[in-house]
Amino acid sequence: MKILIAALAVTSMFADVDAPTFPRPGGGPVAIHSYQDPLGDFPRTWLLNTITGCYEELPFQTATVSPDGKTVAVIKDDGTVPELGVVGRAAWQRHGEAAVRWPGVPNAGTVQFSPDGKALLTYERRESFVIHRFDLSTGVTTSTVVPTDLYYTPFWAADSTRYLINVESPGPLAQMQYLNPDGTLGPPFSAEGGVVRGYSPSRKHVIIEPPLPMEPGEPADWHFAKVVDVHSGRIVNRIPSAQPVLGVPQTSPLLGWYDDRHVIRYAPTSPETTIEVVNIFTMRVLKRVPAAGLHPLSYSDVRSSAGLSPFAKLAAF
């Protein structure tokens, strides 16, 4: 108890007055672990402290939390070449930036944890796209050249070994196809391509959003995300995710998975920022949570609340 009180005191001394303050329903299965606000001159990033439950600002462009919540991948961008860093969550809370290791993996300012949490995916643009897999346990980087036109960011396949890419197709939308680590194309995955927004906890389903339009309102159904069966590629349902705010498309209307049957999204018609938990099959809303501190144009990283202290679990919903 004394240690917790001391930690709370230290946090309050250095707390950022502009840090996001989310509602505290308390004790739910998931929490928003990191939060990136791209508005303003410089993006700002916060990470949930697993002990105190406070959101602490990081000196990085982005912070992505591993599936088990124990590791954080960060991107530091000083305007030249983005750097990828990796740090243990507990080590960061004890030692700060001194605990971050910088493996020198080339990247384009973005990073994804594999579904099994054992590797990171980054990519860079050369004459063609090159995907880099960084193994967290060995520190080895394996590179794969993409042999076809790639329209959007590459993504992990559910098996954490292959990748998913968008390739040209006769229709108005690109289709998704598997890419093997050796650079050969695998079978098609989905007849409609887009942006992978995360796998369900069991990895049976994946959320795929259409790419955001260059102009608001084009295409008309840009705000409908697809829930796709991983094994068959079949679209299980289309979920209205959110409407544009002041004519500007939202960057991440779907925040992630709540459990195997529910996803978390911004409430499409709420006049104030509200997140809701929606059944992927019936579209029934399980719960609504007011989120006045969460800006609807920002990126949020939703993860399990397992491993949080009892106090930090107050931030879970």
C-alpha positions as CSV (number, residue, x, y, z in Angstrom):
1,M,0.0,0.0,0.0
2,K,2.9,2.4,0.8
3,I,4.5,1.7,-2.5
4,L,1.2,2.4,-4.4
5,I,0.7,5.7,-2.5
6,A,4.2,6.8,-3.3
7,A,3.7,5.9,-7.0
8,L,0.5,8.0,-7.0
9,A,2.3,10.9,-5.4
10,V,5.1,10.9,-7.9
11,T,2.6,10.6,-10.8
12,S,0.6,13.6,-9.5
13,M,3.8,15.7,-9.2
14,F,4.6,15.2,-12.9
15,A,1.1,14.8,-14.3
16,D,0.4,16.4,-17.7
17,V,-2.5,18.8,-17.2
18,D,-3.5,18.1,-20.8
19,A,-3.4,14.4,-20.5
20,P,-6.6,12.6,-21.5
21,T,-8.9,11.7,-18.6
22,F,-11.3,8.9,-19.5
23,P,-14.3,7.8,-17.5
24,R,-13.7,5.1,-15.0
25,P,-16.5,2.5,-15.1
26,G,-14.0,0.2,-13.4
27,G,-13.2,-3.5,-13.7
28,G,-14.1,-4.3,-17.2
29,P,-12.2,-6.8,-19.5
30,V,-10.5,-4.2,-21.7
31,A,-8.9,-0.8,-21.3
32,I,-7.5,1.9,-23.6
33,H,-3.7,1.3,-23.1
34,S,-2.3,4.0,-25.4
35,Y,-3.7,7.0,-27.0
36,Q,-2.3,9.1,-29.9
37,D,-3.8,12.5,-30.8
38,P,-2.6,13.5,-34.3
39,L,-4.2,17.0,-34.1
40,G,-2.2,20.1,-33.7
41,D,1.4,20.9,-34.8
42,F,2.9,17.7,-33.3
43,P,1.2,14.4,-32.5
44,R,0.9,13.6,-28.8
45,T,1.0,10.1,-27.3
46,W,0.0,8.8,-23.9
47,L,0.4,5.4,-22.2
48,L,-1.6,4.0,-19.4
49,N,0.5,3.4,-16.3
50,T,-0.3,-0.2,-15.2
51,I,0.1,0.7,-11.5
52,T,-1.4,4.2,-11.1
53,G,-4.0,4.1,-13.8
54,C,-2.8,7.6,-15.0
55,Y,-2.1,8.4,-18.7
56,E,1.5,9.6,-19.0
57,E,2.7,11.5,-22.1
58,L,5.5,9.8,-24.0
59,P,8.2,11.6,-26.1
60,F,7.3,9.5,-29.2
61,Q,5.0,9.8,-32.2
62,T,3.2,6.6,-31.5
63,A,3.1,3.8,-28.9
64,T,1.7,0.4,-29.7
65,V,1.1,-2.1,-26.9
66,S,1.7,-5.9,-27.3
67,P,-1.3,-8.3,-27.1
68,D,-0.2,-9.3,-23.6
69,G,0.2,-5.7,-22.5
70,K,3.9,-6.2,-21.4
71,T,5.8,-4.6,-24.3
72,V,5.5,-1.3,-26.1
73,A,6.8,-0.5,-29.6
74,V,7.4,3.2,-30.2
75,I,8.1,5.3,-33.2
76,K,10.4,8.4,-32.7
77,D,10.2,10.8,-35.6
78,D,12.4,14.0,-35.5
79,G,11.4,14.9,-39.1
80,T,14.2,12.9,-40.8
81,V,14.0,9.1,-40.5
82,P,11.5,7.5,-38.1
83,E,13.2,5.2,-35.5
84,L,11.6,2.1,-34.1
85,G,12.1,1.4,-30.5
86,V,11.0,-1.5,-28.2
87,V,10.7,-1.3,-24.4
88,G,9.2,-3.5,-21.7
89,R,6.2,-1.8,-20.0
90,A,7.5,-2.3,-16.5
91,A,11.0,-1.1,-17.5
92,W,9.6,2.0,-19.1
93,Q,7.7,2.8,-15.8
94,R,10.9,2.4,-13.8
95,H,13.5,3.9,-16.1
96,G,11.8,5.8,-18.9
97,E,13.5,6.4,-22.2
98,A,16.8,4.9,-21.0
99,A,15.2,1.5,-21.1
100,V,14.2,1.7,-24.8
101,R,16.3,-0.4,-27.3
102,W,16.6,0.9,-30.8
103,P,17.3,-2.1,-33.1
104,G,17.7,-0.1,-36.3
105,V,14.9,-1.7,-38.2
106,P,14.0,0.4,-41.3
107,N,10.4,1.6,-41.3
108,A,7.9,4.1,-42.6
109,G,6.8,5.4,-39.3
110,T,4.4,2.6,-38.4
111,V,4.6,-0.7,-36.6
112,Q,2.3,-3.7,-35.8
113,F,2.6,-6.5,-33.2
114,S,2.0,-10.0,-34.6
115,P,-1.3,-11.5,-33.3
116,D,0.9,-13.9,-31.1
117,G,2.9,-11.0,-29.8
118,K,6.3,-12.5,-30.8
119,A,7.3,-10.2,-33.6
120,L,6.9,-6.7,-35.1
121,L,5.9,-5.8,-38.6
122,T,7.3,-2.6,-40.2
123,Y,7.7,-1.7,-43.8
124,E,9.5,0.8,-46.0
125,R,9.1,2.1,-49.5
126,R,12.0,1.6,-51.9
127,E,11.6,0.9,-55.6
128,S,8.9,-1.5,-54.3
129,F,7.6,-2.1,-50.8
130,V,9.8,-4.1,-48.4
131,I,8.2,-5.7,-45.3
132,H,10.4,-6.2,-42.2
133,R,9.7,-8.8,-39.5
134,F,11.6,-8.1,-36.2
135,D,11.6,-11.1,-33.9
136,L,11.4,-9.8,-30.3
137,S,13.2,-12.8,-28.7
138,T,16.1,-13.1,-31.1
139,G,16.5,-9.6,-32.4
140,V,16.7,-10.9,-35.9
141,T,15.1,-9.0,-38.8
142,T,13.7,-10.8,-41.8
143,S,12.8,-8.8,-44.9
144,T,10.3,-9.6,-47.7
145,V,10.0,-7.8,-51.0
146,V,6.5,-7.4,-52.1
147,P,6.3,-8.6,-55.8
148,T,3.1,-6.7,-56.8
149,D,1.5,-3.3,-56.5
150,L,0.7,-2.6,-52.8
151,Y,-1.9,0.0,-52.2
152,Y,-2.0,0.2,-48.4
153,T,0.0,-0.8,-45.4
154,P,0.8,-4.5,-45.2
155,F,-0.7,-6.4,-42.3
156,W,-0.1,-9.6,-40.3
157,A,-2.1,-12.7,-41.2
158,A,-3.8,-14.5,-38.3
159,D,-1.0,-17.1,-38.2
160,S,1.6,-14.5,-37.3
161,T,3.8,-15.9,-40.1
162,R,2.3,-14.7,-43.4
163,Y,1.1,-11.2,-44.4
164,L,-2.0,-9.7,-45.9
165,I,-1.6,-7.2,-48.7
166,N,-4.0,-5.4,-51.0
167,V,-3.6,-6.2,-54.7
168,E,-5.2,-4.8,-57.8
169,S,-8.5,-6.4,-58.9
170,P,-11.0,-5.8,-61.7
171,G,-13.6,-4.3,-59.3
172,P,-13.6,-0.8,-57.6
173,L,-11.9,-2.2,-54.5
174,A,-8.5,-4.0,-54.2
175,Q,-8.7,-7.5,-53.0
176,M,-6.7,-9.0,-50.1
177,Q,-4.2,-11.7,-50.7
178,Y,-1.7,-13.7,-48.6
179,L,2.0,-13.0,-49.0
180,N,4.5,-15.7,-47.8
181,P,7.7,-14.7,-46.0
182,D,9.7,-15.7,-49.1
183,G,7.9,-13.1,-51.2
184,T,5.6,-15.5,-53.1
185,L,1.9,-14.7,-53.3
186,G,-0.4,-17.1,-51.5
187,P,-4.1,-17.6,-52.0
188,P,-6.7,-14.8,-52.0
189,F,-8.1,-13.9,-48.6
190,S,-11.0,-11.5,-49.2
191,A,-12.8,-10.3,-52.3
192,E,-12.8,-6.8,-50.7
193,G,-9.6,-5.2,-49.5
194,G,-9.0,-2.5,-47.0
195,V,-7.3,-1.8,-43.7
196,V,-6.9,-4.6,-41.0
197,R,-8.1,-3.2,-37.7
198,G,-7.4,-6.3,-35.5
199,Y,-8.2,-9.9,-34.9
200,S,-10.7,-11.2,-32.3
201,P,-9.1,-12.8,-29.2
202,S,-9.6,-16.3,-30.7
203,R,-8.4,-15.0,-34.2
204,K,-11.5,-16.4,-35.8
205,H,-12.6,-13.0,-37.1
206,V,-10.9,-9.9,-38.3
207,I,-12.2,-6.3,-38.8
208,I,-11.3,-4.8,-42.2
209,E,-12.2,-1.2,-42.9
210,P,-12.2,0.3,-46.4
211,P,-9.4,2.8,-47.0
212,L,-10.4,6.4,-46.1
213,P,-11.5,8.4,-49.1
214,M,-9.4,11.2,-50.4
215,E,-12.5,13.5,-50.2
216,P,-15.2,13.3,-47.6
217,G,-18.2,11.2,-48.8
218,E,-16.3,9.1,-51.4
219,P,-17.0,6.2,-51.5
220,A,-20.4,6.5,-49.9
221,D,-19.9,3.4,-47.7
222,W,-16.4,4.2,-46.4
223,H,-17.7,4.1,-42.8
224,F,-18.9,0.5,-43.0
225,A,-16.4,-1.9,-41.6
226,K,-16.4,-5.6,-42.5
227,V,-16.2,-8.5,-40.0
228,V,-14.5,-11.3,-42.0
229,D,-14.2,-15.0,-41.1
230,V,-10.5,-15.7,-41.1
231,H,-10.7,-19.2,-42.4
232,S,-13.1,-18.7,-45.3
233,G,-12.7,-15.0,-46.1
234,R,-16.5,-14.7,-45.9
235,I,-17.9,-11.3,-44.8
236,V,-19.9,-12.1,-41.6
237,N,-21.4,-8.6,-41.3
238,R,-20.9,-5.0,-42.1
239,I,-20.8,-2.6,-39.1
240,P,-21.5,1.1,-39.4
241,S,-18.5,2.5,-37.6
242,A,-18.9,6.3,-37.5
243,Q,-19.8,9.4,-39.4
244,P,-17.4,12.2,-40.4
245,V,-16.8,14.9,-37.8
246,L,-17.2,18.4,-39.3
247,G,-16.8,16.8,-42.7
248,V,-13.5,15.1,-41.9
249,P,-13.4,11.3,-42.0
250,Q,-12.5,9.8,-38.6
251,T,-9.2,8.0,-38.6
252,S,-10.1,5.1,-36.3
253,P,-13.9,4.8,-35.7
254,L,-13.5,1.2,-34.6
255,L,-11.3,1.0,-31.5
256,G,-10.9,-2.8,-31.3
257,W,-12.3,-6.0,-29.9
258,Y,-14.1,-6.3,-26.6
259,D,-14.4,-10.1,-26.8
260,D,-15.0,-12.7,-29.5
261,R,-18.5,-11.5,-30.2
262,H,-18.3,-7.7,-29.6
263,V,-16.3,-4.8,-31.0
264,I,-15.8,-1.3,-29.6
265,R,-16.6,1.7,-31.7
266,Y,-17.4,5.4,-31.5
267,A,-21.2,5.8,-31.3
268,P,-22.1,6.9,-34.8
269,T,-24.9,9.3,-33.8
270,S,-23.9,10.5,-30.3
271,P,-23.6,14.3,-30.1
272,E,-20.8,13.8,-27.5
273,T,-17.9,11.4,-27.7
274,T,-19.2,8.0,-26.6
275,I,-17.9,4.5,-27.1
276,E,-20.1,1.5,-27.3
277,V,-19.7,-2.2,-27.4
278,V,-21.6,-3.8,-30.3
279,N,-22.4,-7.5,-31.1
280,I,-20.9,-8.3,-34.5
281,F,-23.8,-10.7,-35.4
282,T,-26.9,-8.9,-34.2
283,M,-25.6,-5.2,-34.0
284,R,-27.1,-5.0,-30.5
285,V,-25.4,-2.5,-28.3
286,L,-24.1,-4.3,-25.1
287,K,-23.1,-1.1,-23.3
288,R,-22.3,2.6,-23.9
289,V,-19.6,4.5,-22.1
290,P,-19.2,8.3,-22.2
291,A,-15.7,9.2,-23.1
292,A,-15.4,13.0,-22.9
293,G,-11.6,12.8,-22.7
294,L,-11.3,10.7,-25.9
295,H,-11.1,12.8,-29.1
296,P,-12.9,11.0,-31.9
297,L,-10.1,11.9,-34.4
298,S,-7.5,10.1,-32.4
299,Y,-5.9,6.6,-32.4
300,S,-6.5,4.4,-29.4
301,D,-4.9,1.0,-28.6
302,V,-7.4,-1.3,-26.8
303,R,-6.1,-4.3,-24.9
304,S,-7.1,-6.7,-22.1
305,S,-7.2,-5.3,-18.6
306,A,-5.4,-8.4,-17.3
307,G,-2.1,-7.4,-15.5
308,L,-3.3,-4.0,-14.3
309,S,-3.2,-3.2,-10.7
310,P,-6.6,-2.9,-8.9
311,F,-6.3,0.8,-9.0
312,A,-5.4,0.9,-12.7
313,K,-8.4,-1.4,-13.5
314,L,-10.6,1.5,-12.6
315,A,-9.8,2.7,-16.1
316,A,-11.2,-0.5,-17.7
317,F,-14.7,-0.9,-19.1
